[in-house]
């Protein structure tokens, strides 16, 4: 009986060894097959490397040309996407960001949030004939539409009849906007022109219409707390007679509107914030590499005009070792509180950036940079949509968490900030809504 057990055990042991041996053989076979496949792929890639590299380069060039001439670049970032790296990621991140924004101290003696001036409320390219958009801006709910005559118009959103929002479900009829509720129609001047079932439209019934123009690829409205007619007119930049549209970047920023153009007068921040290379962050981690990696070098001069304009003359160089590369001269024109034009001159040609800053609420701005250039350097302009955005995001990361300081401790380098604030104060008037009142009736969060 014992010998039979021993025989069975030996047989079982041999079967186990045989199974292990077969498994090892299978692994060797599989490894050989994989090695053969990798070898074939490598040889194929090596033998055709020139064609493959050429195809990749050709595809990249086609993509760049496509984005430069036929499909303009659109880069859009929401509020929570920039400046909140200190908030840990997780399912409750949005709640934590909201909490941080709610707990944030916004400052004392904050200026009125809605200055007087022209503000962009829609993109011209996106507002097609017959198109209707609901827009929240300047503490108002607005309806933006393009009539069948091709003219863009802006009216208050709510129908005076029973309060339906004209921007949500409203329809265009000629140069009129039609209410989605009872089909009342309001003309270009905001007056009611027809009511279904009534022979005559009711007299004296109207909605507010806003003075509207289309400039620099956007629809702009005139906002004035004193209900005055526009104090200045705006028209397309002269460069747009020969420049074409190359794309835009768009951001939502949590800051007072004055903080954003004030950046241009804050000359000291340029080299403090925008010096590190856009190519890599190694220079910030290892400063001794700055000379090899390179850094951006800036100089600027802010001057106020005699009217609603101010100017900045800025130069940029990218310094590697002792060499200054990529020299750019920029003439920046601030037109009122919410409109800036940056005309860049570089070895690659001229590029125009038109910036609009539109208050969505008391402490919430939509900032858009629309980029234009001649045909020959369109790829450069398309790349600039991204590179300019990367620089701008460095400012947003600070704006989204800072508070407004009404009486800062100035040093000699800050003299232009004081001058800027004096110049910007012209856009506030006696009936400008206070920051406190705007926060109590806010469209934010």
Helices and strands as residue ranges (DSSP letters): H 2-47, H 49-65, I 66-70, E 73-77, G 79-81, H 93-103, E 117-123, G 124-126, E 132-137, E 140-146, E 152-156, E 171-173, E 176-178, E 185-186, E 192-194, E 209-210, E 212-215, E 218-223, G 238-241, E 244-253, H 257-265, H 268-273, H 282-285, G 287-289, H 290-293, E 295-304, E 309-320, E 323-335, E 339-346, E 349-361, E 364-373, H 378-399, G 412-414, H 415-424, G 425-427, H 435-440
